[in-house]
Amino acid sequence: MATNRPLTSELDGTYRQELWTRSADKAVVADRPLPTPTRDLIELQADLDAHGYCLVADAISPTDRTVLREKFERQWEAEARIGRGLPSPTGVHAVCNLLNKGEIYQKTVLQPVVDDLIEYLLGDGFLISNICGLQIVPGSKAQGLHMDQFLFGVPATFALVANAFFMIDEFTEENGATRVVPGSHRWSPEQVASVYEGLGVAGNGVGENPAGSIPATAPAGTCMVFEGRLVHGAGKSLSADRTRLAVSSYYCRPWLRPFVNAFLSTPDDIMESFSPALRAQLGYATWRLSGGYEAPGMPVSAEVVRPTDQVRDLTDTSS
Ligand SMILES: O=C(O)CCC(=O)C(=O)O
């Protein structure tokens, strides 16, 4: 199981060797079939190596899926009412920073098999970057194809970020299953550049499903883990009445800045309610020689300004 463990090897050079081994692209079996849902870790890792994504079977129970769907929809409506919803150029309903918004989200994303796969991609000490809900609704347009790590602006031949996409509904082409380009994580810089010509996260101007991509279809309850170099994008809704919800748990390497700053975004009482393992994934742990506080020679900040208007669970009517 993945741990945010301190290594004794950080200064003796074994760590550099370990990082290099993790970072180098693995040799892949030619013509490996596209991923199908499984819980076999070796198969899942081989799918990640060959295709840039894998499908973890039976990651969320039907009962939890019902609770998650209902809770997400109420939270989205409540945030929209107070003007805190994320703007979406493609019409998707999105809610950010879900760990603030109900305990069920911890249970959903903290799973040993997912941690193991994220550690396989990003190494130990990985951080939660953002946990959000993404619901494609009738009328949602396709997103432009993109790589998640493109935002860092640094071409890297290894994964900088990774995503665990919990499918709360069955993913079908009709309801807007995520579009993927299998194997694109091993593309050359020239191939990657060609994808970005005229495209972008906001869409390709017409909102149609992009050529060259396939829908990552799978039963409800599956978790699609994919790495930051995989070319992908949200699919277009072709349905008049069906929605598609995913809880996306997005991670980064421990030396990158997460999308959401947990120290500013999580009120103290909620942070204190988290397990030490979860707090470590939110940055309450050192990694190698980084991430501590009051390190020798480091002045303590003179002023700490911590917001108090974070959005919480707006579906909880018990208080
Ligand atoms: O919702 C999806 O299928 C993909 C979303 C995505 O890639 C994004 O928001 O960047």
The ligand as an SDF file (V2000), in Angstrom:
LIG
                    3D

 10  9  0  0  0  0  0  0  0  0999 V2000
  -15.0360   15.1770  -17.5410 O   0  0  0  0  0  0  0  0  0  0  0  0
  -14.2330   14.6030  -18.2540 C   0  0  0  0  0  0  0  0  0  0  0  0
  -14.5210   13.5800  -18.8610 O   0  0  0  0  0  0  0  0  0  0  0  0
  -12.8210   15.1320  -18.4270 C   0  0  0  0  0  0  0  0  0  0  0  0
  -12.5830   16.4290  -17.7300 C   0  0  0  0  0  0  0  0  0  0  0  0
  -11.2430   17.0270  -17.9990 C   0  0  0  0  0  0  0  0  0  0  0  0
  -10.4020   16.4680  -18.6170 O   0  0  0  0  0  0  0  0  0  0  0  0
  -10.9560   18.3700  -17.4770 C   0  0  0  0  0  0  0  0  0  0  0  0
  -11.8410   19.0170  -16.8760 O   0  0  0  0  0  0  0  0  0  0  0  0
   -9.8240   18.8430  -17.6810 O   0  0  0  0  0  0  0  0  0  0  0  0
  1  2  2  0
  2  3  1  0
  2  4  1  0
  4  5  1  0
  5  6  1  0
  6  7  2  0
  6  8  1  0
  8  9  2  0
  8 10  1  0
M  END
$$$$
